[in-house]
């Protein structure tokens, strides 16, 4: 089971055809919407599918549910060491929980900037420049949950006050959280209110459409498909995030996906073999990228040919990816992610006082550890 976008589905199908030719083992992929991918219980998927593409914040929940098979099996340490050394940012470690590896990264993403090179000479480098462009009506920002919270995370970390990720307690100090919320309130007042119903795909589709007047999105999960000639009427390029703080384009909320194996699978050994294979450098740089995938392996990110076909997507965003921030992953986090996103949106749309919103976020975060 994977997610329903060419970036998430096409490379899995293409690579599975090669796998069948090599091993005789057939793998059929089904797909769910991006919203389902972000929220649907992994345990239910594990009871139905041998291989599952997951997001790293699920690992605390899936560990508690015992629904996935750990991939750090005996006799394959050399392969795992190679994956660790070739991880883009914290992609590999984000799937490690309680001293076990629950998935291998096959797709790496974070919030980056998207821009139209036919409309801008260069993308804004500073947050103040983003606001100027927003006042001209040329900016969209995905604010459909959970992306509201992802923007809150990224801005907080870039400002030098990252949210808590590995401990209980408050999510963020009242002072720093209120500062971030006020920044979000400012930009949300300058863009189309339709953004509250838009995920990254919706924003990128509008940017890439014929006749679009949208030139920029400052914080959006990168989608390499839109940087390929002919994918949509207009090409969308990608860049490092605009800087709000003083430490460069750091703190972006890590995304991407990993390949996991069901603990209930009757074909566990074959499924594990496929996971190792599709996460490897040669496959990621070769057939995975060629089929429109967005690889997690540094061999692909460093490859001149891979970049040449994607408007230098990987070269242009690498600094942001290497400086990413990893979301909380404890059991109970996934419910918090939805609740916190809803609370931020209610505060933005309802004009709520910043400190009240942050108090609520901190309360919800503390409660999430009681799951």
C-alpha positions as YAML, in Angstrom:
chain: A
units: angstrom
residues:
- id: 1
  name: UNK
  ca: [0.00, 0.00, 0.00]
- id: 2
  name: UNK
  ca: [1.32, 3.41, -0.98]
- id: 3
  name: UNK
  ca: [-0.12, 6.88, -1.55]
- id: 4
  name: UNK
  ca: [-1.93, 8.16, -4.60]
- id: 5
  name: UNK
  ca: [0.38, 10.55, -6.38]
- id: 6
  name: UNK
  ca: [2.68, 9.75, -9.31]
- id: 7
  name: UNK
  ca: [5.65, 10.35, -7.00]
- id: 8
  name: UNK
  ca: [4.36, 7.79, -4.52]
- id: 9
  name: UNK
  ca: [2.88, 5.19, -6.86]
- id: 10
  name: UNK
  ca: [4.73, 5.11, -10.17]
- id: 11
  name: UNK
  ca: [8.22, 4.24, -8.83]
- id: 12
  name: UNK
  ca: [6.83, 1.42, -6.70]
- id: 13
  name: UNK
  ca: [5.15, -0.15, -9.74]
- id: 14
  name: UNK
  ca: [8.19, 0.32, -11.97]
- id: 15
  name: UNK
  ca: [10.62, -1.11, -9.43]
- id: 16
  name: UNK
  ca: [8.32, -4.03, -8.63]
- id: 17
  name: UNK
  ca: [8.37, -5.03, -12.30]
- id: 18
  name: UNK
  ca: [12.16, -5.19, -12.16]
- id: 19
  name: UNK
  ca: [12.00, -7.12, -8.90]
- id: 20
  name: UNK
  ca: [9.72, -9.70, -10.47]
- id: 21
  name: UNK
  ca: [12.10, -10.08, -13.42]
- id: 22
  name: UNK
  ca: [15.00, -10.65, -11.01]
- id: 23
  name: UNK
  ca: [13.32, -12.84, -8.40]
- id: 24
  name: UNK
  ca: [10.04, -14.11, -9.83]
- id: 25
  name: UNK
  ca: [8.20, -12.49, -6.88]
- id: 26
  name: UNK
  ca: [5.19, -10.40, -7.91]
- id: 27
  name: UNK
  ca: [4.18, -7.29, -5.93]
- id: 28
  name: UNK
  ca: [0.90, -5.50, -6.66]
- id: 29
  name: UNK
  ca: [0.49, -1.98, -5.29]
- id: 30
  name: UNK
  ca: [-2.67, -0.19, -4.20]
- id: 31
  name: UNK
  ca: [-2.89, 3.47, -3.24]
- id: 32
  name: UNK
  ca: [-4.66, 5.76, -0.78]
- id: 33
  name: UNK
  ca: [-5.16, 9.52, -0.85]
- id: 34
  name: UNK
  ca: [-2.56, 11.76, 0.75]
- id: 35
  name: UNK
  ca: [-5.00, 12.58, 3.56]
- id: 36
  name: UNK
  ca: [-5.59, 8.88, 4.25]
- id: 37
  name: UNK
  ca: [-1.86, 8.24, 4.10]
- id: 38
  name: UNK
  ca: [-1.30, 10.81, 6.84]
- id: 39
  name: UNK
  ca: [-4.10, 9.61, 9.12]
- id: 40
  name: UNK
  ca: [-5.19, 6.02, 8.39]
- id: 41
  name: UNK
  ca: [-4.24, 3.50, 11.13]
- id: 42
  name: UNK
  ca: [-1.16, 1.53, 10.12]
- id: 43
  name: UNK
  ca: [-2.34, -1.49, 12.12]
- id: 44
  name: UNK
  ca: [-5.35, -1.93, 9.83]
- id: 45
  name: UNK
  ca: [-3.14, -1.70, 6.75]
- id: 46
  name: UNK
  ca: [-0.67, -4.21, 8.20]
- id: 47
  name: UNK
  ca: [-3.41, -6.79, 8.53]
- id: 48
  name: UNK
  ca: [-4.17, -6.50, 4.82]
- id: 49
  name: UNK
  ca: [-0.85, -5.76, 3.09]
- id: 50
  name: UNK
  ca: [2.66, -7.24, 3.18]
- id: 51
  name: UNK
  ca: [4.45, -3.99, 2.32]
- id: 52
  name: UNK
  ca: [3.33, -0.55, 3.51]
- id: 53
  name: UNK
  ca: [4.69, 2.90, 2.76]
- id: 54
  name: UNK
  ca: [4.56, 4.89, 6.02]
- id: 55
  name: UNK
  ca: [5.40, 8.29, 7.47]
- id: 56
  name: UNK
  ca: [7.94, 8.37, 10.33]
- id: 57
  name: UNK
  ca: [5.70, 9.99, 13.00]
- id: 58
  name: UNK
  ca: [3.75, 6.71, 13.07]
- id: 59
  name: UNK
  ca: [6.63, 4.70, 14.57]
- id: 60
  name: UNK
  ca: [5.69, 5.16, 18.22]
- id: 61
  name: UNK
  ca: [2.15, 4.01, 17.56]
- id: 62
  name: UNK
  ca: [3.13, 1.03, 15.41]
- id: 63
  name: UNK
  ca: [5.68, -0.10, 17.97]
- id: 64
  name: UNK
  ca: [2.99, -0.14, 20.64]
- id: 65
  name: UNK
  ca: [0.66, -2.05, 18.31]
- id: 66
  name: UNK
  ca: [3.33, -4.59, 17.23]
- id: 67
  name: UNK
  ca: [2.04, -4.39, 13.67]
- id: 68
  name: UNK
  ca: [5.32, -4.01, 11.75]
- id: 69
  name: UNK
  ca: [8.32, -6.28, 11.49]
- id: 70
  name: UNK
  ca: [11.67, -4.66, 12.40]
- id: 71
  name: UNK
  ca: [14.06, -4.48, 9.46]
- id: 72
  name: UNK
  ca: [17.32, -4.69, 11.40]
- id: 73
  name: UNK
  ca: [17.50, -8.44, 10.83]
- id: 74
  name: UNK
  ca: [20.61, -10.51, 11.52]
- id: 75
  name: UNK
  ca: [23.31, -10.80, 8.87]
- id: 76
  name: UNK
  ca: [22.56, -7.55, 6.99]
- id: 77
  name: UNK
  ca: [24.39, -4.95, 9.06]
- id: 78
  name: UNK
  ca: [26.67, -3.98, 6.16]
- id: 79
  name: UNK
  ca: [23.66, -3.06, 4.02]
- id: 80
  name: UNK
  ca: [22.16, -1.02, 6.83]
- id: 81
  name: UNK
  ca: [25.46, 0.75, 7.48]
- id: 82
  name: UNK
  ca: [25.54, 1.77, 3.83]
- id: 83
  name: UNK
  ca: [22.02, 3.17, 4.12]
- id: 84
  name: UNK
  ca: [22.94, 5.11, 7.26]
- id: 85
  name: UNK
  ca: [25.98, 6.67, 5.59]
- id: 86
  name: UNK
  ca: [23.90, 7.65, 2.56]
- id: 87
  name: UNK
  ca: [20.91, 9.08, 4.42]
- id: 88
  name: UNK
  ca: [19.87, 12.56, 3.36]
- id: 89
  name: UNK
  ca: [19.57, 14.40, 6.65]
- id: 90
  name: UNK
  ca: [17.81, 12.39, 9.33]
- id: 91
  name: UNK
  ca: [15.72, 10.31, 6.94]
- id: 92
  name: UNK
  ca: [17.12, 6.96, 8.08]
- id: 93
  name: UNK
  ca: [17.17, 7.68, 11.80]
- id: 94
  name: UNK
  ca: [13.61, 9.03, 11.74]
- id: 95
  name: UNK
  ca: [12.35, 5.44, 11.34]
- id: 96
  name: UNK
  ca: [14.37, 4.14, 14.29]
- id: 97
  name: UNK
  ca: [12.48, 3.82, 17.54]
- id: 98
  name: UNK
  ca: [13.23, 1.96, 20.77]
- id: 99
  name: UNK
  ca: [16.50, 0.69, 19.28]
- id: 100
  name: UNK
  ca: [14.88, -0.98, 16.25]
- id: 101
  name: UNK
  ca: [14.57, 0.03, 12.60]
- id: 102
  name: UNK
  ca: [10.91, -0.04, 11.51]
- id: 103
  name: UNK
  ca: [11.26, 1.22, 7.93]
- id: 104
  name: UNK
  ca: [13.85, 2.25, 5.38]
- id: 105
  name: UNK
  ca: [13.57, 5.70, 3.79]
- id: 106
  name: UNK
  ca: [12.71, 5.52, 0.10]
- id: 107
  name: UNK
  ca: [11.44, 9.09, -0.35]
- id: 108
  name: UNK
  ca: [12.85, 12.15, 1.38]
- id: 109
  name: UNK
  ca: [11.09, 15.48, 1.65]
- id: 110
  name: UNK
  ca: [10.74, 18.46, 3.90]
- id: 111
  name: UNK
  ca: [9.12, 21.83, 3.67]
- id: 112
  name: UNK
  ca: [11.07, 23.76, 1.01]
- id: 113
  name: UNK
  ca: [10.17, 26.70, -1.23]
- id: 114
  name: UNK
  ca: [8.41, 26.34, -4.59]
- id: 115
  name: UNK
  ca: [8.71, 29.02, -7.27]
- id: 116
  name: UNK
  ca: [7.98, 29.75, -10.91]
- id: 117
  name: UNK
  ca: [11.27, 30.57, -12.69]
- id: 118
  name: UNK
  ca: [9.32, 32.11, -15.58]
- id: 119
  name: UNK
  ca: [7.77, 34.62, -13.18]
- id: 120
  name: UNK
  ca: [10.58, 35.36, -10.71]
- id: 121
  name: UNK
  ca: [14.27, 36.04, -11.33]
- id: 122
  name: UNK
  ca: [15.03, 34.17, -8.11]
- id: 123
  name: UNK
  ca: [13.07, 32.99, -5.08]
- id: 124
  name: UNK
  ca: [12.94, 35.15, -1.94]
- id: 125
  name: UNK
  ca: [15.78, 34.39, 0.47]
- id: 126
  name: UNK
  ca: [14.27, 36.08, 3.54]
- id: 127
  name: UNK
  ca: [10.85, 35.89, 5.19]
- id: 128
  name: UNK
  ca: [10.42, 39.67, 4.90]
- id: 129
  name: UNK
  ca: [10.68, 39.32, 1.11]
- id: 130
  name: UNK
  ca: [8.01, 36.61, 1.18]
- id: 131
  name: UNK
  ca: [5.58, 39.03, 2.80]
- id: 132
  name: UNK
  ca: [6.23, 41.60, 0.08]
- id: 133
  name: UNK
  ca: [5.42, 39.03, -2.59]
- id: 134
  name: UNK
  ca: [2.32, 37.91, -0.68]
- id: 135
  name: UNK
  ca: [1.02, 41.50, -0.69]
- id: 136
  name: UNK
  ca: [1.18, 41.34, -4.49]
- id: 137
  name: UNK
  ca: [-1.13, 38.32, -4.51]
- id: 138
  name: UNK
  ca: [1.53, 35.93, -5.81]
- id: 139
  name: UNK
  ca: [1.85, 33.56, -2.83]
- id: 140
  name: UNK
  ca: [0.00, 30.48, -1.67]
- id: 141
  name: UNK
  ca: [0.71, 28.46, 1.48]
- id: 142
  name: UNK
  ca: [-0.85, 25.04, 2.18]
- id: 143
  name: UNK
  ca: [-2.76, 25.32, 5.45]
- id: 144
  name: UNK
  ca: [-4.95, 22.24, 5.36]
- id: 145
  name: UNK
  ca: [-4.21, 20.04, 8.37]
- id: 146
  name: UNK
  ca: [-1.62, 18.80, 9.13]
- id: 147
  name: UNK
  ca: [0.30, 21.34, 7.05]
- id: 148
  name: UNK
  ca: [-0.63, 24.24, 9.31]
- id: 149
  name: UNK
  ca: [1.23, 22.52, 12.12]
- id: 150
  name: UNK
  ca: [4.17, 21.71, 9.83]
- id: 151
  name: UNK
  ca: [4.52, 25.42, 9.06]
- id: 152
  name: UNK
  ca: [4.37, 26.21, 12.77]
- id: 153
  name: UNK
  ca: [7.13, 23.66, 13.38]
- id: 154
  name: UNK
  ca: [9.36, 24.95, 10.59]
- id: 155
  name: UNK
  ca: [9.06, 28.61, 11.47]
- id: 156
  name: UNK
  ca: [9.66, 27.94, 15.17]
- id: 157
  name: UNK
  ca: [12.80, 25.92, 14.46]
- id: 158
  name: UNK
  ca: [14.12, 28.36, 11.90]
- id: 159
  name: UNK
  ca: [13.70, 31.16, 14.42]
- id: 160
  name: UNK
  ca: [15.90, 29.20, 16.81]
- id: 161
  name: UNK
  ca: [13.15, 27.87, 19.09]
- id: 162
  name: UNK
  ca: [12.33, 24.34, 17.87]
- id: 163
  name: UNK
  ca: [9.32, 22.57, 19.29]
- id: 164
  name: UNK
  ca: [9.83, 19.62, 21.61]
- id: 165
  name: UNK
  ca: [10.24, 16.37, 19.72]
- id: 166
  name: UNK
  ca: [11.46, 13.65, 22.07]
- id: 167
  name: UNK
  ca: [10.11, 14.48, 25.47]
- id: 168
  name: UNK
  ca: [6.91, 15.14, 27.35]
- id: 169
  name: UNK
  ca: [6.05, 18.58, 28.69]
- id: 170
  name: UNK
  ca: [5.23, 21.71, 26.75]
- id: 171
  name: UNK
  ca: [5.53, 21.79, 22.98]
- id: 172
  name: UNK
  ca: [7.08, 25.27, 23.00]
- id: 173
  name: UNK
  ca: [7.49, 28.21, 25.34]
- id: 174
  name: UNK
  ca: [4.63, 30.66, 25.45]
- id: 175
  name: UNK
  ca: [6.82, 33.51, 24.20]
- id: 176
  name: UNK
  ca: [8.33, 31.69, 21.25]
- id: 177
  name: UNK
  ca: [5.12, 29.94, 20.28]
- id: 178
  name: UNK
  ca: [3.19, 33.22, 20.29]
- id: 179
  name: UNK
  ca: [5.83, 34.78, 18.05]
- id: 180
  name: UNK
  ca: [5.45, 31.98, 15.51]
- id: 181
  name: UNK
  ca: [1.66, 32.14, 15.62]
- id: 182
  name: UNK
  ca: [1.70, 35.88, 14.99]
- id: 183
  name: UNK
  ca: [3.94, 35.34, 11.95]
- id: 184
  name: UNK
  ca: [1.48, 32.77, 10.63]
- id: 185
  name: UNK
  ca: [-1.42, 35.13, 11.28]
- id: 186
  name: UNK
  ca: [0.33, 37.86, 9.29]
- id: 187
  name: UNK
  ca: [0.98, 35.79, 6.19]
- id: 188
  name: UNK
  ca: [-2.41, 34.03, 6.32]
- id: 189
  name: UNK
  ca: [-4.06, 37.45, 6.19]
- id: 190
  name: UNK
  ca: [-2.23, 38.21, 2.95]
- id: 191
  name: UNK
  ca: [-3.07, 35.06, 0.97]
- id: 192
  name: UNK
  ca: [-6.21, 33.49, -0.45]
- id: 193
  name: UNK
  ca: [-8.37, 32.02, 2.37]
- id: 194
  name: UNK
  ca: [-8.75, 28.97, 0.14]
- id: 195
  name: UNK
  ca: [-5.29, 27.99, 1.42]
- id: 196
  name: UNK
  ca: [-6.96, 26.64, 4.56]
- id: 197
  name: UNK
  ca: [-8.39, 23.86, 2.41]
- id: 198
  name: UNK
  ca: [-5.24, 23.24, 0.35]
- id: 199
  name: UNK
  ca: [-2.53, 20.61, 0.81]
- id: 200
  name: UNK
  ca: [0.82, 20.84, -1.03]
- id: 201
  name: UNK
  ca: [-0.50, 19.02, -4.09]
- id: 202
  name: UNK
  ca: [-3.39, 21.48, -4.44]
- id: 203
  name: UNK
  ca: [-1.03, 24.45, -4.19]
- id: 204
  name: UNK
  ca: [1.42, 23.01, -6.70]
- id: 205
  name: UNK
  ca: [-1.37, 22.15, -9.11]
- id: 206
  name: UNK
  ca: [-2.53, 25.76, -9.03]
- id: 207
  name: UNK
  ca: [1.00, 27.11, -9.43]
- id: 208
  name: UNK
  ca: [1.67, 24.82, -12.40]
- id: 209
  name: UNK
  ca: [-1.65, 25.42, -14.16]
- id: 210
  name: UNK
  ca: [-1.91, 27.34, -17.41]
- id: 211
  name: UNK
  ca: [-2.58, 31.01, -16.73]
- id: 212
  name: UNK
  ca: [-1.66, 30.84, -13.05]
- id: 213
  name: UNK
  ca: [-0.60, 34.08, -11.37]
- id: 214
  name: UNK
  ca: [0.90, 32.31, -8.34]
- id: 215
  name: UNK
  ca: [4.69, 32.61, -8.36]
- id: 216
  name: UNK
  ca: [5.74, 31.28, -4.97]
- id: 217
  name: UNK
  ca: [5.04, 29.12, -1.93]
- id: 218
  name: UNK
  ca: [7.49, 29.62, 0.95]
- id: 219
  name: UNK
  ca: [6.91, 26.47, 3.02]
- id: 220
  name: UNK
  ca: [5.65, 23.46, 1.13]
- id: 221
  name: UNK
  ca: [6.66, 19.82, 0.93]
- id: 222
  name: UNK
  ca: [8.74, 19.37, -2.19]
- id: 223
  name: UNK
  ca: [7.28, 17.34, -5.05]
- id: 224
  name: UNK
  ca: [9.87, 16.58, -7.70]
- id: 225
  name: UNK
  ca: [7.18, 15.72, -10.27]
- id: 226
  name: UNK
  ca: [6.36, 19.41, -10.77]
- id: 227
  name: UNK
  ca: [10.02, 20.17, -11.55]
- id: 228
  name: UNK
  ca: [9.97, 17.86, -14.57]
- id: 229
  name: UNK
  ca: [9.33, 19.30, -18.02]
- id: 230
  name: UNK
  ca: [5.93, 18.32, -19.35]
- id: 231
  name: UNK
  ca: [4.42, 17.11, -16.08]
- id: 232
  name: UNK
  ca: [2.12, 20.13, -15.99]
- id: 233
  name: UNK
  ca: [1.66, 23.18, -18.27]
- id: 234
  name: UNK
  ca: [4.20, 25.19, -16.26]
- id: 235
  name: UNK
  ca: [7.34, 23.99, -14.51]
- id: 236
  name: UNK
  ca: [7.69, 24.67, -10.78]
- id: 237
  name: UNK
  ca: [11.23, 24.87, -9.40]
- id: 238
  name: UNK
  ca: [12.22, 24.38, -5.77]
- id: 239
  name: UNK
  ca: [14.68, 26.09, -3.45]
- id: 240
  name: UNK
  ca: [15.78, 26.24, 0.17]
- id: 241
  name: UNK
  ca: [13.30, 27.76, 2.61]
- id: 242
  name: UNK
  ca: [13.35, 31.53, 3.11]
- id: 243
  name: UNK
  ca: [15.15, 32.50, 6.30]
- id: 244
  name: UNK
  ca: [13.25, 33.97, 9.23]
- id: 245
  name: UNK
  ca: [15.98, 33.46, 11.82]
- id: 246
  name: UNK
  ca: [19.75, 33.87, 11.87]
- id: 247
  name: UNK
  ca: [21.05, 30.36, 11.14]
- id: 248
  name: UNK
  ca: [20.21, 29.87, 7.48]
- id: 249
  name: UNK
  ca: [17.58, 27.50, 6.02]
- id: 250
  name: UNK
  ca: [17.43, 25.13, 9.00]
- id: 251
  name: UNK
  ca: [14.59, 23.60, 10.98]
- id: 252
  name: UNK
  ca: [12.25, 22.47, 8.21]
- id: 253
  name: UNK
  ca: [9.84, 19.75, 9.34]
- id: 254
  name: UNK
  ca: [11.02, 16.45, 7.86]
- id: 255
  name: UNK
  ca: [8.57, 14.49, 5.72]
- id: 256
  name: UNK
  ca: [9.09, 11.76, 3.16]
- id: 257
  name: UNK
  ca: [8.17, 8.10, 3.36]
- id: 258
  name: UNK
  ca: [9.63, 4.75, 4.31]
- id: 259
  name: UNK
  ca: [9.05, 1.16, 3.23]
- id: 260
  name: UNK
  ca: [7.83, -1.09, 6.02]
- id: 261
  name: UNK
  ca: [6.93, -4.78, 6.32]
- id: 262
  name: UNK
  ca: [3.81, -6.09, 8.06]
- id: 263
  name: UNK
  ca: [4.36, -8.21, 11.15]
- id: 264
  name: UNK
  ca: [1.40, -10.31, 9.98]
- id: 265
  name: UNK
  ca: [2.84, -11.04, 6.53]
- id: 266
  name: UNK
  ca: [3.09, -14.66, 5.45]
- id: 267
  name: UNK
  ca: [5.80, -13.50, 3.02]
- id: 268
  name: UNK
  ca: [7.90, -11.60, 5.53]
- id: 269
  name: UNK
  ca: [11.33, -12.71, 4.30]
- id: 270
  name: UNK
  ca: [10.58, -11.80, 0.68]
- id: 271
  name: UNK
  ca: [9.08, -8.49, 1.75]
- id: 272
  name: UNK
  ca: [12.17, -7.63, 3.81]
- id: 273
  name: UNK
  ca: [14.38, -8.48, 0.83]
- id: 274
  name: UNK
  ca: [12.40, -6.08, -1.34]
- id: 275
  name: UNK
  ca: [12.67, -3.32, 1.29]
- id: 276
  name: UNK
  ca: [16.46, -3.59, 1.36]
- id: 277
  name: UNK
  ca: [16.61, -3.65, -2.44]
- id: 278
  name: UNK
  ca: [14.39, -0.66, -3.19]
- id: 279
  name: UNK
  ca: [16.13, 1.48, -0.53]
- id: 280
  name: UNK
  ca: [19.59, 0.78, -1.98]
- id: 281
  name: UNK
  ca: [21.63, 3.39, -3.81]
- id: 282
  name: UNK
  ca: [21.66, 1.79, -7.24]
- id: 283
  name: UNK
  ca: [17.88, 1.38, -7.32]
- id: 284
  name: UNK
  ca: [17.14, 4.79, -5.83]
- id: 285
  name: UNK
  ca: [19.46, 6.57, -8.25]
- id: 286
  name: UNK
  ca: [18.36, 4.47, -11.22]
- id: 287
  name: UNK
  ca: [14.88, 3.05, -11.81]
- id: 288
  name: UNK
  ca: [13.26, 4.67, -8.76]
- id: 289
  name: UNK
  ca: [14.24, 8.19, -9.79]
- id: 290
  name: UNK
  ca: [13.63, 7.47, -13.49]
- id: 291
  name: UNK
  ca: [10.02, 6.51, -12.72]
- id: 292
  name: UNK
  ca: [9.32, 9.86, -11.06]
- id: 293
  name: UNK
  ca: [10.21, 8.95, -7.51]
- id: 294
  name: UNK
  ca: [11.80, 11.36, -5.05]
- id: 295
  name: UNK
  ca: [14.64, 9.25, -3.63]
- id: 296
  name: UNK
  ca: [15.92, 9.21, -0.07]
- id: 297
  name: UNK
  ca: [19.41, 7.96, -0.94]
- id: 298
  name: UNK
  ca: [22.27, 10.46, -1.29]
- id: 299
  name: UNK
  ca: [23.48, 8.63, -4.41]
- id: 300
  name: UNK
  ca: [20.42, 10.02, -6.21]
- id: 301
  name: UNK
  ca: [20.60, 13.49, -4.65]
- id: 302
  name: UNK
  ca: [24.24, 13.82, -5.74]
- id: 303
  name: UNK
  ca: [23.68, 12.49, -9.25]
- id: 304
  name: UNK
  ca: [24.12, 15.01, -12.07]
- id: 305
  name: UNK
  ca: [21.74, 13.20, -14.42]
- id: 306
  name: UNK
  ca: [18.99, 12.91, -11.81]
- id: 307
  name: UNK
  ca: [19.26, 16.65, -11.13]
- id: 308
  name: UNK
  ca: [19.40, 17.55, -14.81]
- id: 309
  name: UNK
  ca: [15.96, 16.07, -15.34]
- id: 310
  name: UNK
  ca: [14.41, 17.87, -12.37]
- id: 311
  name: UNK
  ca: [15.53, 21.51, -12.66]
- id: 312
  name: UNK
  ca: [18.21, 20.74, -10.04]
- id: 313
  name: UNK
  ca: [15.53, 19.87, -7.48]
- id: 314
  name: UNK
  ca: [17.96, 17.95, -5.27]
- id: 315
  name: UNK
  ca: [20.93, 20.31, -5.50]
- id: 316
  name: UNK
  ca: [18.68, 23.32, -4.88]
- id: 317
  name: UNK
  ca: [17.05, 22.01, -1.68]
- id: 318
  name: UNK
  ca: [19.83, 19.88, -0.16]
- id: 319
  name: UNK
  ca: [20.84, 22.43, 2.49]
- id: 320
  name: UNK
  ca: [17.30, 22.56, 3.82]
- id: 321
  name: UNK
  ca: [17.03, 18.77, 3.90]
- id: 322
  name: UNK
  ca: [20.30, 18.38, 5.78]
- id: 323
  name: UNK
  ca: [19.14, 20.85, 8.41]
- id: 324
  name: UNK
  ca: [15.71, 19.33, 9.00]
- id: 325
  name: UNK
  ca: [13.89, 18.94, 12.29]
- id: 326
  name: UNK
  ca: [12.25, 15.59, 13.14]
- id: 327
  name: UNK
  ca: [8.70, 15.58, 14.46]
- id: 328
  name: UNK
  ca: [7.66, 13.82, 17.67]
- id: 329
  name: UNK
  ca: [7.03, 10.10, 17.16]
- id: 330
  name: UNK
  ca: [5.66, 8.87, 20.49]
- id: 331
  name: UNK
  ca: [2.50, 6.78, 20.74]
- id: 332
  name: UNK
  ca: [-0.25, 9.38, 20.91]
- id: 333
  name: UNK
  ca: [1.43, 11.88, 18.63]
- id: 334
  name: UNK
  ca: [-0.71, 11.25, 15.53]
- id: 335
  name: UNK
  ca: [-3.91, 12.34, 17.28]
- id: 336
  name: UNK
  ca: [-2.11, 15.43, 18.57]
- id: 337
  name: UNK
  ca: [-0.97, 16.33, 15.04]
- id: 338
  name: UNK
  ca: [-4.57, 16.56, 13.86]
- id: 339
  name: UNK
  ca: [-5.88, 18.33, 16.97]
- id: 340
  name: UNK
  ca: [-3.05, 20.86, 17.00]
- id: 341
  name: UNK
  ca: [-3.50, 21.65, 13.31]
- id: 342
  name: UNK
  ca: [-7.21, 22.21, 13.84]
- id: 343
  name: UNK
  ca: [-6.51, 24.46, 16.83]
- id: 344
  name: UNK
  ca: [-4.04, 26.64, 14.93]
- id: 345
  name: UNK
  ca: [-6.47, 27.01, 12.04]
- id: 346
  name: UNK
  ca: [-9.30, 27.92, 14.37]
- id: 347
  name: UNK
  ca: [-7.07, 30.53, 15.94]
- id: 348
  name: UNK
  ca: [-6.01, 31.99, 12.61]
- id: 349
  name: UNK
  ca: [-9.52, 32.08, 11.18]
- id: 350
  name: UNK
  ca: [-11.15, 33.25, 14.40]
- id: 351
  name: UNK
  ca: [-8.65, 35.94, 15.36]
- id: 352
  name: UNK
  ca: [-7.79, 34.22, 18.65]
- id: 353
  name: UNK
  ca: [-5.16, 35.71, 20.93]
- id: 354
  name: UNK
  ca: [-1.77, 34.08, 20.33]
- id: 355
  name: UNK
  ca: [-1.05, 33.11, 23.91]
- id: 356
  name: UNK
  ca: [-4.40, 31.34, 24.29]
- id: 357
  name: UNK
  ca: [-3.68, 29.28, 21.18]
- id: 358
  name: UNK
  ca: [-0.21, 28.31, 22.46]
- id: 359
  name: UNK
  ca: [-1.61, 27.40, 25.87]
- id: 360
  name: UNK
  ca: [-4.01, 25.04, 24.11]
- id: 361
  name: UNK
  ca: [-1.26, 23.52, 21.98]
- id: 362
  name: UNK
  ca: [0.86, 22.87, 25.04]
- id: 363
  name: UNK
  ca: [-2.06, 21.27, 26.85]
- id: 364
  name: UNK
  ca: [-2.83, 19.02, 23.89]
- id: 365
  name: UNK
  ca: [0.83, 18.04, 23.61]
- id: 366
  name: UNK
  ca: [1.10, 17.10, 27.29]
- id: 367
  name: UNK
  ca: [-2.07, 15.05, 27.00]
- id: 368
  name: UNK
  ca: [-0.70, 13.17, 23.99]
- id: 369
  name: UNK
  ca: [1.82, 11.38, 26.21]
- id: 370
  name: UNK
  ca: [-0.97, 9.82, 28.25]
- id: 371
  name: UNK
  ca: [-2.05, 7.63, 25.31]
...
